[in-house]
Amino acid sequence: MSAESDFQLCKKDGLLTLIRVGDPSLGAVSVDFDDKTMAWRQRYPQQPEALLKASGVRAGQSLRVIDATAGLGQDAFMLAHAGCNVLMLERSLLLHALLEDGLQRAAQSEDVRVRNAAARMQLVLADSTSIDFATLGDTPDVIYLDPMFPERRKKSAKVKKNMFMLQQLLDDEPPADGLLLKALQSAQKRVVVKRPRIAGFLEERKPSFQLLGSSSRFDIYMTQPTSRVSTSS
Ligand SMILES: C[S@@+](CC[C@H](N)C(=O)[O-])C[C@H]1O[C@@H](n2cnc3c(N)ncnc32)[C@H](O)[C@@H]1O
């Protein structure tokens, strides 16, 4: 078990970095939209393609997306890179600070694609289960959810370093109960939920359709116009 108080932020090589106090083996996590991992994702876009397809992104169309579980902002960045205007909501103070730092540096990037994507990203420190989406501006076309799930909290060789750190940091966090239903009532076009391939449906709601990736899947819930979910469902 661990809590946010076991972690601290420090500046390392110009990046705001999250470390676990007294446990350097866990490594250090930053938000760097210029880093090799993001470049890799842009060059070999297998997973991002699934994310973009799941979100209904089309060339020349600028969707308004709320990423209600922003984390390290990697998915949000891919959506912004593809032309979406993305509002990121993150409830962890520490992760919000990392995202803010990452966005500031991305705005100064030498890579115009990174600068352009950053210009389409906004960040709010908020709990998505309690904030009123209507107060955040125009109705979103898409709401994207990638909540932590218990299976991810187990240590596994497959779990990437950053995600393992997030699991440790957010171990005590309450689940985002009711977030899917709320999103279904707020998104103009669709809600996209990222899940492990073998996990059950979020809030036990069957999606309109699914897209499978190598280790995860996207459950897509169409909300327009006739399939919009009512409060009684
Ligand atoms: C699996 S991570 C998301 C990873 C993200 N998709 C990425 O690409 O980096 C889940 C994140 O959702 C955040 N989160 C969970 N419930 C939330 C809520 N109700 N409101 C805001 N953020 C939430 C957690 O703090 C965590 O940072």
Ligand as a Chemical Component Dictionary entry (heavy atoms), coordinates in Angstrom:
data_LIG
# 
_chem_comp.id                   LIG 
_chem_comp.type                 NON-POLYMER 
_chem_comp.pdbx_formal_charge   0 
_chem_comp.three_letter_code    LIG 
# 
loop_
_chem_comp_atom.comp_id 
_chem_comp_atom.atom_id 
_chem_comp_atom.alt_atom_id 
_chem_comp_atom.type_symbol 
_chem_comp_atom.charge 
_chem_comp_atom.model_Cartn_x 
_chem_comp_atom.model_Cartn_y 
_chem_comp_atom.model_Cartn_z 
_chem_comp_atom.pdbx_ordinal 
LIG C1  C1  C 0  -4.870  4.792  -16.177 1  
LIG S1  S1  S 1  -4.564  6.467  -15.773 2  
LIG C2  C2  C 0  -4.906  7.266  -17.307 3  
LIG C3  C3  C 0  -3.765  7.186  -18.257 4  
LIG C4  C4  C 0  -3.957  8.101  -19.458 5  
LIG N1  N1  N 0  -4.984  7.608  -20.347 6  
LIG C5  C5  C 0  -2.669  8.315  -20.224 7  
LIG O1  O1  O 0  -2.671  8.156  -21.461 8  
LIG O2  O2  O -1 -1.657  8.683  -19.602 9  
LIG C6  C6  C 0  -5.987  6.920  -14.849 10 
LIG C7  C7  C 0  -5.946  8.351  -14.333 11 
LIG O3  O3  O 0  -7.275  8.756  -14.058 12 
LIG C8  C8  C 0  -7.276  9.576  -12.930 13 
LIG N2  N2  N 0  -8.632  9.538  -12.385 14 
LIG C9  C9  C 0  -9.309  8.458  -11.937 15 
LIG N3  N3  N 0  -10.532 8.811  -11.536 16 
LIG C10 C10 C 0  -10.641 10.153 -11.760 17 
LIG C11 C11 C 0  -11.674 11.096 -11.561 18 
LIG N4  N4  N 0  -12.839 10.747 -11.017 19 
LIG N5  N5  N 0  -11.468 12.379 -11.915 20 
LIG C12 C12 C 0  -10.267 12.757 -12.456 21 
LIG N6  N6  N 0  -9.242  11.898 -12.647 22 
LIG C13 C13 C 0  -9.427  10.611 -12.316 23 
LIG C14 C14 C 0  -6.251  8.947  -12.018 24 
LIG O4  O4  O 0  -5.779  9.879  -11.063 25 
LIG C15 C15 C 0  -5.190  8.531  -13.024 26 
LIG O5  O5  O 0  -4.261  9.568  -13.196 27 
# 
loop_
_chem_comp_bond.comp_id 
_chem_comp_bond.atom_id_1 
_chem_comp_bond.atom_id_2 
_chem_comp_bond.value_order 
_chem_comp_bond.pdbx_ordinal 
LIG C1  S1  SING 1  
LIG S1  C2  SING 2  
LIG S1  C6  SING 3  
LIG C2  C3  SING 4  
LIG C3  C4  SING 5  
LIG C4  N1  SING 6  
LIG C4  C5  SING 7  
LIG C5  O1  DOUB 8  
LIG C5  O2  SING 9  
LIG C6  C7  SING 10 
LIG C7  O3  SING 11 
LIG C7  C15 SING 12 
LIG O3  C8  SING 13 
LIG C8  N2  SING 14 
LIG C8  C14 SING 15 
LIG N2  C9  SING 16 
LIG N2  C13 SING 17 
LIG C9  N3  DOUB 18 
LIG N3  C10 SING 19 
LIG C10 C11 SING 20 
LIG C10 C13 DOUB 21 
LIG C11 N4  SING 22 
LIG C11 N5  DOUB 23 
LIG N5  C12 SING 24 
LIG C12 N6  DOUB 25 
LIG N6  C13 SING 26 
LIG C14 O4  SING 27 
LIG C14 C15 SING 28 
LIG C15 O5  SING 29 
# 
